[in-house]
Amino acid sequence: MKTQTKAIYAAQTKINTNILSLIAVAFIGIGIIAVAGHVQAATLHDAAHDMRHATGFPCH
């Protein structure tokens, strides 16, 4: 009986962890979209351009 209880608890904990992970990822994704939506286009271009140079990816 105790083994069954432990298995049920482990399954519930895994489900809760998965749900919390999904909520966290959704929150981060919405935050990125919201921030990107309110930033000026030139700022986004400059940030992407600088990141390409920083990683050694040619862009010209």
MARZADREN-251699 format. One line per field, with one value per residue: residue number from 1; residue in one letter; x, y, z of N, C-alpha, C in turn. Coordinates in steps of 0.2 Angstrom, whole numbers, plus 2048, in hexadecimal, padded with zeros to 3 digits. Example, Ala and Ser with C-alpha at 12.3 -4.5 7.8 and 13.67 -1.06 7.14 Angstrom:
<rs>
nr c(1, 2) $
rest c(a, s) $
nx c(842, 840) $
ny c(7E4, 7F5) $
nz c(827, 823) $
cax c(83E, 844) $
cay c(7EA, 7FB) $
caz c(827, 824) $
cx c(842, 840) $
cy c(7F0, 800) $
cz c(827, 827) $
</rs>
This chain:
<rs>
nr c(1, 2, 3, 4, 5, 6, 7, 8, 9, 10, 11, 12, 13, 14, 15, 16, 17, 18, 19, 20, 21, 22, 23, 24, 25, 26, 27, 28, 29, 30, 31, 32, 33, 34, 35, 36, 37, 38, 39, 40, 41, 42, 43, 44, 45, 46, 47, 48, 49, 50, 51, 52, 53, 54, 55, 56, 57, 58, 59, 60) $
rest c(m, k, t, q, t, k, a, i, y, a, a, q, t, k, i, n, t, n, i, l, s, l, i, a, v, a, f, i, g, i, g, i, i, a, v, a, g, h, v, q, a, a, t, l, h, d, a, a, h, d, m, r, h, a, t, g, f, p, c, h) $
nx c(804, 80A, 813, 80B, 805, 810, 814, 809, 80A, 816, 813, 809, 811, 81A, 811, 80D, 819, 81B, 810, 813, 81F, 81B, 813, 81C, 824, 81B, 818, 825, 826, 81B, 81F, 82B, 826, 81D, 826, 82E, 825, 822, 82E, 838, 83A, 847, 84F, 84D, 853, 860, 864, 863, 86C, 878, 87A, 87C, 888, 88F, 88F, 896, 890, 88E, 886, 886) $
ny c(7FA, 806, 808, 80A, 816, 81E, 81E, 824, 831, 835, 835, 840, 84A, 84B, 84F, 85C, 862, 863, 86B, 877, 879, 87B, 887, 890, 891, 896, 8A2, 8A8, 8A8, 8B0, 8BC, 8BF, 8C1, 8CC, 8D6, 8D7, 8DB, 8E8, 8EF, 8FA, 8F8, 8FA, 8F9, 8EB, 8E6, 8EA, 8E4, 8D6, 8D7, 8DA, 8CF, 8C5, 8C8, 8C6, 8B9, 8B4, 8B2, 8B5, 8C4, 8CD) $
nz c(800, 804, 7FA, 7EF, 7F2, 7F2, 7E5, 7DF, 7E5, 7DF, 7D2, 7D2, 7D6, 7CB, 7C1, 7C7, 7C6, 7B8, 7B4, 7BB, 7B4, 7A7, 7A9, 7AD, 7A2, 798, 79E, 79D, 78F, 78B, 791, 78A, 77D, 780, 784, 779, 770, 774, 772, 768, 757, 751, 75C, 75F, 753, 754, 760, 75C, 751, 758, 760, 756, 751, 75D, 75F, 754, 748, 737, 730, 726) $
cax c(800, 80E, 816, 806, 805, 816, 813, 804, 80D, 81B, 80F, 806, 817, 81C, 80C, 80D, 81F, 81A, 80C, 817, 824, 817, 811, 822, 826, 816, 819, 82B, 825, 817, 823, 82F, 821, 81B, 82C, 830, 81F, 823, 835, 838, 83D, 84E, 852, 84E, 858, 867, 866, 865, 872, 87E, 87A, 87F, 88F, 892, 88F, 89A, 88B, 88E, 87F, 886) $
cay c(800, 80C, 809, 80D, 81D, 822, 81F, 829, 837, 836, 837, 846, 84F, 84C, 853, 862, 865, 864, 870, 87D, 87B, 87E, 88E, 894, 892, 89A, 8A9, 8AB, 8AA, 8B6, 8C2, 8C1, 8C4, 8D3, 8DB, 8D8, 8DF, 8EF, 8F2, 8FD, 8F3, 8FB, 8F6, 8E4, 8E5, 8EC, 8DE, 8D0, 8D8, 8D9, 8C8, 8C1, 8C9, 8C4, 8B1, 8B3, 8B1, 8BB, 8C7, 8D2) $
caz c(800, 804, 7F3, 7EA, 7F4, 7F0, 7DE, 7DD, 7E7, 7DA, 7CC, 7D3, 7D6, 7C4, 7BE, 7C9, 7C4, 7B1, 7B4, 7BD, 7AF, 7A2, 7AB, 7AD, 79B, 795, 7A1, 79A, 788, 78B, 793, 784, 778, 782, 784, 772, 76D, 776, 771, 762, 752, 751, 762, 75E, 74E, 757, 765, 758, 74D, 75C, 762, 751, 751, 763, 75E, 74F, 742, 733, 72F, 721) $
cx c(804, 811, 812, 805, 80A, 816, 80E, 806, 812, 818, 80C, 80B, 819, 817, 80C, 813, 81E, 815, 80F, 81C, 820, 815, 817, 824, 821, 817, 81F, 82A, 820, 81B, 828, 82B, 81F, 820, 82E, 82B, 81F, 829, 834, 83C, 844, 852, 853, 853, 85F, 869, 867, 86B, 879, 87F, 87D, 886, 893, 893, 893, 896, 88C, 887, 880, 889) $
cy c(806, 80D, 80C, 814, 821, 823, 824, 830, 83A, 839, 83E, 84C, 850, 850, 85A, 866, 867, 86A, 877, 87E, 87E, 886, 892, 896, 897, 8A1, 8AC, 8AD, 8B0, 8BD, 8C4, 8C4, 8CB, 8D8, 8DC, 8DC, 8E7, 8F3, 8F5, 8F8, 8F4, 8F8, 8EE, 8E2, 8E5, 8E6, 8D8, 8D1, 8D7, 8D2, 8C3, 8C2, 8C6, 8BC, 8AF, 8B1, 8B7, 8BD, 8CC, 8CE) $
cz c(800, 7FD, 7EE, 7EC, 7F2, 7E8, 7DC, 7DF, 7E2, 7D4, 7CC, 7D3, 7CF, 7C0, 7C0, 7C6, 7BC, 7B0, 7B5, 7B7, 7A9, 7A3, 7AB, 7A6, 797, 798, 79E, 793, 787, 78D, 78E, 77F, 77A, 782, 77D, 76E, 76E, 774, 769, 75D, 751, 756, 761, 759, 751, 75C, 761, 754, 752, 75F, 75C, 750, 757, 763, 758, 748, 73E, 731, 729, 71B) $
</rs>
